[in-house]
Amino acid sequence: MAYDADVIVIGAGLAGLAATAELVDAGRKVILLDQEPEQSLGGQAHWSFGGLFLVDSPEQRRLRIHDSRELAWQDWLGTAGFDRAEDHWPRKWAEAYVDFAAGEKRAWLHRQGVRIFPVVGWAERGGYDATGHGNSVPRFHVTWGTGPGLVAPFARRVRAGAARGLVDLRFRHRVTALSRSAGSVDTVSGEILAPSDAERGQPSSREVTGAFELRAQAVIVTSGGIGGNHDLVRANWPERLGKAPERMLSGVPAHVDGKMLGITEEAGGRIINRDRMWHYTEGIENWNPIWPRHGIRILSGPSPLWLDAHGKRLPVPLFPGFDTLGTLEHIMRTGHDHTWFVLTQKIIEKEFTLSGSEQNPDLTGKSIREVLARARSGAPGPVQAFMDHGADFLVDRSLTSLVRRMNALTDDELIDEAALRREIVARDREIAHPFTKDLQVTAMRGARKYLGDRLIRTAAPHRLLDPKAGPLIAVRLSILTRKTLGGLETDLSSRVLTEGGEPLPGVYAAGEVAGFGGGGVHGYRSLEGTFLGGCLFSGRTAGRAAAGAVA
């Protein structure tokens, strides 16, 4: 039987594009399949903020951030917490990825035209000891152009390959099975879906109009995770994070359904670390949704008062931006799915950014003028739109009235205004002198010692009840599904492994479906900025390995 291509790549997200681009460079013929229409090329990466984990970068050095490969590896190990026998390959992938981030990653991207915003963000700050979770220094580099700016060079390389006759782009092809016609997995079969003019991210038709069967010497699975499939998220929810939320928002489109995980497992691949996942706790309902249950994450500076559903402050060090999964675990043990930010107009103007390319038109559009406009008074335009239209935002001059509205929004009298007022007044007293026992106040003051935070991310400490800083703002926060940290186990050549630890002949995997490398390169937690980079690194690895393996 003749082959239809040298390699079939399943999934046209960032990992699939990176793999295909490498195959094109090697002169291999590729069929790139995706169940969505062409307008969704680039997958989830298009919607991202474009954050990249880099180590000892020129951007860091210009801001007097002293970073090193050794410090980054210390932070990765403290964050990942590798503790299972099946962490063998994930740990090897982690070390290779940190070497990549501290080595050629930036130069490799720069050669393709990717540029970096000059202010480095400080995500996942931890707040424990030196060997615990978190970034010791700022490492979150934002792509100039956000997600679309990162997708663009790889999409160009793939389309150039198509123009040369090396890439056959087949959208609306949904894979349902992988099988063997010889010794290796060489056959991909599935359904052809009806053409769809649905805009990027919107649900597309699932009407089946035909079937297909294709053969190649190798198959690379780059189909993404499970974040759009809430049933699968709940089925894999770990006990350590408490009971799964009854209500969740979706940080990814509905087509991120995780089905290729099961299909590859049926073909002989091994899935590991199913219970490791990465969901955000600062989700808000999108007032202008694109996909079902569309949520947006607030990227906040360290100043908002974070309260549980009963109006009690979250424990140290669960401040905004410090420990995502630690916060999730605490929330799920309170018996409620939601929490609150309470802050001032002065804080929201300086500290609130919304994650996602569409929520940052200045960065996405590469407009220096619009970026500089963030320094003007007033909340950024997208944030103001949520203040005006978002169901989760409450603005009031009176704390008494604000609490009344908070209770009305949840239809439950959970918050006692007198108790919350005592908490806020006590916190405000800590602002009045240069000393404090409130570690959040210490964190706020420490953040402002970093130039990047002082310029655009952290407001000058002030009393929440100071009328001059008002009005007061309360934001209801929900759990937002996002990333799958476990996945198909792969060796350092991205070959999918079987239950016996041997390579599944002909099958490779990259990106989120492979836990961003090895079946769980992050372990239990992420340092942030590592998801897009993980797609690129594992996709590049898979493409190069498959190119070298085919005749």
N, C-alpha and C positions, 0 to 999 in steps of 0.2 A: 504494500500500500504506500502511495506517495504521501509525503508530508505537505501540508498547506503552508507551513512556515518553519523557520528554524526554532522559534520560541513563541509561545503564546503568553501574553501578560494579561492577567485578569484584574481589572481595576485601574481606572484612569485618574486616580488621585496623584498626590505628589510623589509617593513612593513608586507608583507605576510609571509615571513620567520619567523619573530619574533612572529607573531600570531600563526603560525603553531607549532613552537617550544614550546610555552606555552601549546597548546592543547595536544601535545605529552606528556609533563610532567604530565598533568592531566589524561593521559591514554585514551584520546578521539581518535576516528578514524576520519581521515581527508582526504578529496580529495582536492588536490591543483591543480588548473587549471591555465594555462597561454597560451596565443595565440602564443607565440614565442617558438622556439626550446629550448631544454634543455641547450644548450651552452649559453643561455642568462639568466640563473638562477642568481638572484640577481638584475636584472633590472638596473635602472639608478645608483644605489648606487655603482655598480662596477666601473663606470667611474668617480666617484667623487674623490676629493682631500682628502676625509676622515675627514673633519673638524667637530669638536664637541664643542658645547657650554658647558663649565663647569665653575662652580663658586667656588672660594676659594679652588682650587685644589693644590696638592703638587707641581705641575709644576709651578703654579703661585707663590706660597710661596717661592720656591727656587730662583725665579727671583725677589723677593721683591715686588711682586704685591699684594697690599692689596685689597681684594675683599670681598664681603659679599652678603648674600641673599637679604638684604634690598637694597643695591646698584644695584644689578642685576634687581630687581623688579622695581625700579625707572627707570632704563634704558629701560626695556621692555615696561612699560606704556608710556614713552615718545616717544618711537619708534612706538608702535602699534597705538596709537591715537584712541583707541576704542571710537566710537561716535554714534553707531547705536543701535536700540533696539535689532537687531539680534546679537549683540555682547555679549549677556548674556552668552551663553555657551563658545564661544571663550575666553572670559576673564577668566572664571573659569578654562578652560584648560590651559591658559597661567600661571595662578598662580600655578596650580599643576605641570606644566612643570618646572618652575623656582625652585620650591621646589625639584623636581627630580634632576635637574642639580646641585643644591647646596647640595644635600643629597646623595642618594645611587647610582646615575648614574655611576660614575667612578668605584666604588667598584664592582658594578654588572657587568660591562663590563670587569673589571680586572679579575674577577673570571672565565670568559669565555676565557681568554687568550689575550684580547685586551690590547695593550700597546700604550703609548702616546709619541710622539716626544717631547724632553725636552724644545724646544723653543716655547713659546706661541705667536701666532700671534695677531695683533691688527687690526681687521676688523671693517668697518663701524664706523669710529671715530666721526662722527657727525660734530661738529664744531659750534654748536649753544649754548644754555644755558644748565644748569645742568639738567633741566627737559625735554629737547628736545631729538631729535633723536640721537642714537649712543651709543657705548660702552664707558663707562667712563674709563675702564681699558682693557688691553689685555685679551681676553677670548677664542680665536680661537685655539683649541687644535687639532693638526693634528695626525690622527691615524698612528702608525707605520705599514706600509703596505698599506696606503691610503685606498681607497674604498674597494678593494679586501680583505684587512686585517680586515675590519669591517664586511664584508659579511660572511667571512669564518666560524666563530664560529656558526652562525645561520644556514648556509647551512649544517654544520656538524650535528647539532642537528636534522635538518629535515631529512637528509639522515639516521641518526641513527634510527629515527622514522620509516622510510620506511623499514629499515632492520628488525624492530620488527613487521612489518605488520600493523602499525598504520597510515602510510601515503601512499596514492596512488598519485604519481606524474603523472599528465596528461598534457603534453605539446601539443601544436598545437590545443588546444581547445579554440575557441573564443566564448564567451558568447554573446548571442543576446537578452535574455529575462530572467526576474525573475518573477515568478508567484506563486499563491497559489493553493494548492489542499485541504487545510483545512483552519484553521483560520489564520495561519501565512504564510509568504513567505517561502516556503520550496522546491521550484522547480527551478532548473537552467537549461536552455536549450540553445543550440547554434550549432555551426558548427565545424566540425573537418577539419582542414586544412592539406594539403599535407605535408608530411615530408620535412624538409629543412635542408640542410647542410650549410646554410649561417652562416658566422662567427658572433660572438657576435656583436650586434649593427648594422650589415648590414641588409638591407631590406630582408625580407623573403617572400616566395610565399604566395599569398592569394587564391590559388586554393582550392576550397571546395571539399572534398572527402566523406563527410558523415555528419551525424547529431548526437546529443546526448541530452539526458535528464536525469538529476540526481536529487535525492531528499535527503535532510538532515534536521535535526531539526533546524539548524541555518546556515546562510550564512554571511561570512565576505568579504566585498568588499575592496580590496587593490590594485586597478588597476592603480594608478598614476594620473597624471594631463593631461594638454592639450598642453604642450610645443612643441610637434612635429606636431601639427595641426595648421598651421598658420592662416587658415580661422577662426577657433574657437577663436584663440587669438585675431584676429582683431574684431570679432563679439562681444567680451566681453571687448574690449579696453575702459578704462575709459576716459571720457572727461577731467578730471583733468590732465591727462598726455599728452594732446594735440592730434593731429591727429596720428592715427596708422602709423607706418613706412611702406613705400611701399616695402622696401627691409629689410629682416631680415635673420640672420643666425640662425641655430638650435643648441642649446646646449644639445639637447636630441635626441635619435633615433626617426625615423618616427613612430614606433609603440606606442609612447606616444600620443595617439590620443583623449583621453578624452571621448571615447564612453560609458564607464560604468557609467559616470555621468548621461547621458540622460537615459540610461536603468534603473538605480536605481530610477531616478525621475519618470519614467513611472510606476514603481512599487509602487509609493507612497511616496518616500523619498523627502525631501526638500533640495534644493541647496540654499545656501546663499553666499553673498559677491562674486558674479560672477566677479565683476569688479576689484577685488584685485588680483594683479599678481606681479611677481618679475622677471624682465628681466635685463640683464647686458648691460652696455654701452661700455665695453672694449673688444668687440668681434672681432676676426680676422679669416679670412678664413683659414681652415685647409689645408695646402699644400698636406697633405696625408689623405684625408677624409675617414671615415668609413661609415657614413650615409649621406643622401642627405643634402646639404646646411650645412655641418658640420662646426661649429664654435668652437673656443677655446677662453676662457676668459683669459686676462692678469691680473694677480694679481700683481699690481705694488706697490712699495713703494711710498712715497709722493713727489718725486722730479721732475718727468717729467712735462713739461709745457703742460697744456691741453688747446687745441684750438678748437673753433668751426669751421665749414666748411669754414668760411671767414677768419680764422686766428686770431680771437680775443680770448683772454683768457676767460675761463669760470669764472663766478663770485665766490666770496668767499661764502661758504667754499667748493665749488665743486672741490676739489683736488682729486687725485687718492686715493681711499680707504676710502672716508669720507661719502658720501651719495649717494648711488646707484640710488634710485628713484628720489631724488632731481635733480640729474644730468640728468636722463632720461627726466624728465618733462621740464627742461631747453632746452635740445637738441631738443625735438619735437616742441618747440615753435620757433626754428630758421628757420624752413622751410626746413631743410636738415636732412638726417638720419645719417650722418657720422660726426665724429670729428677726431682730431689728437692728438697724443702725439709727442712732440719734446723733445729730450733728447740727452745725449752723450753716448759714449761707456762706460765711467766710471760709469754712472748711470745704464745702462742696465746690466752690469756685476754684480752689487750688488743688484739691486731692482726688476728685472723681474723674476717672476715665472709664469708658465702657469698652469692653473687649470686643474685637471684631472689626473687620475691614470696613463694613458699611457704617459703623458707628464712629469712624475716624476719617472723615472725608478729606481732611487736610493732609494727613500722613499718607493715606491711600492715593490721593491725587497728586502727591509730591509738590504741594504748594507751600513754599517757604512763607509767603505772606500770611496764609491762613494759620500756619503753625505759630507764627509770631503773634497772631491775634489772640492766642490763648492767654497771653499776658494781660490782656485788657480785663477790666472788671466785668463781673457777670459769669455765670456758669457757661461752659462750652455749649455750643448749639445743640448737639445730640443729647447732652445731659439736661439742658433746659427743656427739650421736647418731652423727655420723660417726666420732668417736674410738672409740665403742663398737661400731659395726656396719660401718663403711666398710672395704672391702677394701684401700684405699690407705694407711691410717693405722697406724703402728707406734709403740708407746709402751714405753719401757724406761728403767731407771735406769742401765744400763751401755752405754757406747758400743760396747764389744766385742760385746755381745749384740745391740745395735741393728743394727750393720753385718751381722752374721750373718743377721739376719732380713730386712734389705734385699736381700741377695743371694738369699735363699731366695724372696722374693716375685717376683723377676724370673727366677728359675731360672737364674741366671748369676752367676759369681763375678767381677763387674766392679769391685767396690769393694774397695780395699785398706785395711784398718782402720788400719794404722800410718800410711799416708800421709794419710788423712783426719784422724787424731788430730793429726798435725803441723800441718795446716792450721787446725784449730780452736784448738789451743793458741796458734798464732801470732796468730790473730784475737783471742783472749781477752787476750793481752798488750797489745793496742792499747786495750783498755777500761780498763786500770789507770792511765792517766795522761790529762791533759787534751789532750795532743797526739796526732796520729796521721797515718800515711801511708795508712791504709786508707780509701778513699773511701766505702765503705759505712758505716763508723763515722761519718765526717763527715756523710753523708746522714742517718743516724739522729739525730745530735745537732741537725742543722739542722731536721729535721722537728719536733722537740720545741720549737722556738722559735715554731712556729705553734700557737696555742691549741687549735684544733680537733684537730690531731694529738696534742697533749699530753694532751688530755682523754680521747679514745676510740680513737686509732689507732696510737700509737707507745709501746711499752714503754720504761721507763728502761733505757738500755744496761747490760748485765751480761754476765758470762762465761757462755758456753753450758755449760761444764762445772762451773758452780757448783751443787753439790747442792741448795742452797736454792732455786734457780730451776727445778729439775727437777720431774718426770722429763723426759728427752729425748724428742723426738717426730720421727719421719721421715714425710714424706708423699710418696708417689709421684704425680707429675704427668703428665698426658697432654695431647695436643693436642685442643682442643675446638672443633668447627666453630661458626661463629656468623653473621657478616654478609657480604653481597655488596656490595662497594664500587662495582663497575661496574654497568652496566645500560642501559636504554633511554635514548637521547639525547633530551633535551627542551630546549626554549627556556624563557625566563623566564615563559611562560604555561603551562608544563607540557605543551605540545603535543609529541607524539612526532614526531621528525624521521626522514626517509628517508635513504638513502645519499647522495642528492644534496643534502642539507641543507635540503630543503623540508619543511614540516609534512605529516604523514600525515593527510589530511582526516578530521576527526571523532574522532581518537584522542588521548587524553591519558594521562599516567602519573605516578604519585606513589609515594613511599615507597621501599622497598628495591629494587623492580623497576626503578626509575629511578635507582638509585645514590643515593637520597635527594635527588635533584635534579640534572638536567642529564646524568645518566649517569655520575656519579662526583664528587659535591660534596667528598668527603674526599680525593681524590687517592689517594696510596699509603697514608696512615695517618690514624687518627682521634685527636682530642683527648678522646674519650669524652664521654658525655652528649649526643652529637650525633645519635644514631640515632632516638630517640623524637622529639626536636625536629625532625629532618629529615622524619620522617613527617608530623608536624603541619603544618610549614611548606609542604611540597610538596603535601600533601593539601588544605590550605586554598587554596593557589594554584590547583590543578587544579579544585576545586569552583567557585571564583569565576569562573575563566576559562570553564569549560564553561557555567556559568549565563548568562554574558554572551553566549555565542556562539549558543545555541539560540534559536529563534524563539518 
